[in-house]
Amino acid sequence: MKKMKTVKDSQPWSEREKVLLLLLLVSVIDIPSLIDTLYQIGYEFGQALALWF
């Protein structure tokens, strides 16, 4: 596994790990609120995307 590591992977916290940790912390705190927030973001993003086309 060690010889497969790239320069980017050798950083203490990769971007993916930060996101996963943040999602874990948020989901432990309030899952319904997280789902609602993600739904709102997705809905607003969809509306904005629809305006472009």
C-alpha positions in Angstrom: 0.0 0.0 0.0 2.8 2.4 0.8 4.5 2.3 -2.6 1.1 3.1 -4.2 0.9 6.5 -2.4 1.3 9.6 -4.5 2.5 13.0 -3.4 -1.1 14.2 -3.0 -2.0 11.2 -0.8 0.9 11.7 1.5 -0.7 14.9 3.0 -2.0 14.4 6.6 -5.6 15.1 5.7 -6.7 14.7 2.1 -9.6 16.7 0.8 -11.8 13.6 0.6 -11.0 12.7 4.3 -11.9 16.2 5.4 -15.3 16.0 3.6 -16.1 12.6 5.0 -15.1 13.6 8.5 -17.3 16.8 8.2 -20.3 14.8 6.9 -19.8 12.2 9.7 -19.8 15.0 12.4 -22.8 16.7 10.9 -24.8 13.5 10.4 -24.1 12.5 14.0 -25.4 15.9 15.2 -28.6 16.2 13.2 -29.4 13.8 10.3 -32.9 15.2 9.4 -31.5 18.7 9.3 -28.6 17.5 7.1 -31.0 15.8 4.7 -33.2 18.9 4.5 -30.2 21.1 3.9 -28.9 18.9 1.1 -32.4 18.8 -0.4 -32.5 22.6 -0.4 -29.1 22.9 -1.9 -30.0 20.4 -4.6 -33.3 22.1 -5.3 -31.7 25.6 -5.6 -28.8 24.2 -7.8 -31.4 22.6 -10.0 -33.3 25.9 -10.3 -30.1 27.8 -11.2 -29.1 25.1 -13.7 -32.5 25.3 -15.4 -32.0 29.1 -15.9 -28.8 28.5 -17.8 -30.5 26.3 -20.4 
